[in-house]
């Protein structure tokens, strides 16, 4: 791995590691900053490591998750608040594909 790929990998891992220790109710700005670091480090890592992901049974669960998020957005009473919290779920999807694209050593 190149230096850029390694640094993106370790920044993404550190943001995943620190996520459970930051309360989004107590520190909402740090929560948003941690999400931003995750997305800005994992997305280039996914683009640089252009590995082909073979579809398997887990993808059906991801589809059900995305469908349930879409249905909850559609049926929400406060739509703007729901779209405002959509960034949380996008971080989970990025983590899901980050784990799927890593090799055995990185996992």
N, C-alpha and C positions, 0 to 999 in steps of 0.2 A: 504494500500500500504506500502511496505517496504521502508526503507530509501533510498536504491539504486534506486528503481523505482521512488520515489518522486524526488530525485535529478536529475535523467535523464529527467524526465518530465519537471522540471523547467528550466533546462539548454536548453532543446529544445524550450520551450516557449520563453525564453529570446533571443535565436538566431533568432526565427521567428519575435519577436518584433523589434529587432534592424536592421533587414534586410532593411526596407524601408529608414532608415536614413543614410545608408552607400552607397555612390555612387561608382559603380564599375569602373567608368572612373577616378575619382579622387584618389581612394584608392583601386587599384586592389589587393594588397596583403591582405588587411583587408577583402575584399570581398571573397577571396579564403579561408581565415582563418575562416570566419563566415560560409561558406559552410561546411568546414571540421568539425567545432563544431556541426553543425546541423546533419550531417550524422553520426558522431561518438557518438552522444547522442540519436538520434531518432532510429537508427538501433537496438541497444541493448534494448531499450524500447519496440520496436515492437517484438523482440525475446522473451523477458521476459513475456510480455502480450500475450500469445498465444491464442487469441480469434479467433473464427471462424467468418470470414467475409462473410455474405450472399451476393451473387451477386445481383445487382439491375441495374436500368437503367443508373446510373452514370458510371458504368464500361464500357459501350459502348462508352461514351465520352472519357474516359481514353484510350481506345483502339484506337480511332480516333486520339487522341493527339500523342500517341506513333507511330502510322502509319505515321502521318504527319512529325514527327521528323525523322523517318527512311527514308522517301522519300526525305526530304530536305537534309539529309546526303548523300544519294545516288546520287542526282542530283547536288550537290554542285560543284562549279568550284574549290574552294580551300578546299579540303577534310580534310587536316591536321588541318586547322584553325577551321573547323566545329567540328571535334572530340575534339579539345581543348576546345570548349565552350559547350560541352555536359554535363559537370558537373552542369551547371545551371539548365538544365531540370531534371537531376536526383534528385536534391534537391527538385524540385516541386513534383516529384512523391513520395519522402519520406514524404513530408508534407501531401500529399493527403492521404497516408495510415496511417500516424500518426493520422490524424483527424478521419479517419474511425474506428480506433481501440480504441479510447478514449471512456469512458463511458459518460453518460449524465452530471454528475457532472463535469468532466474534460472539456467538451466542453463548 
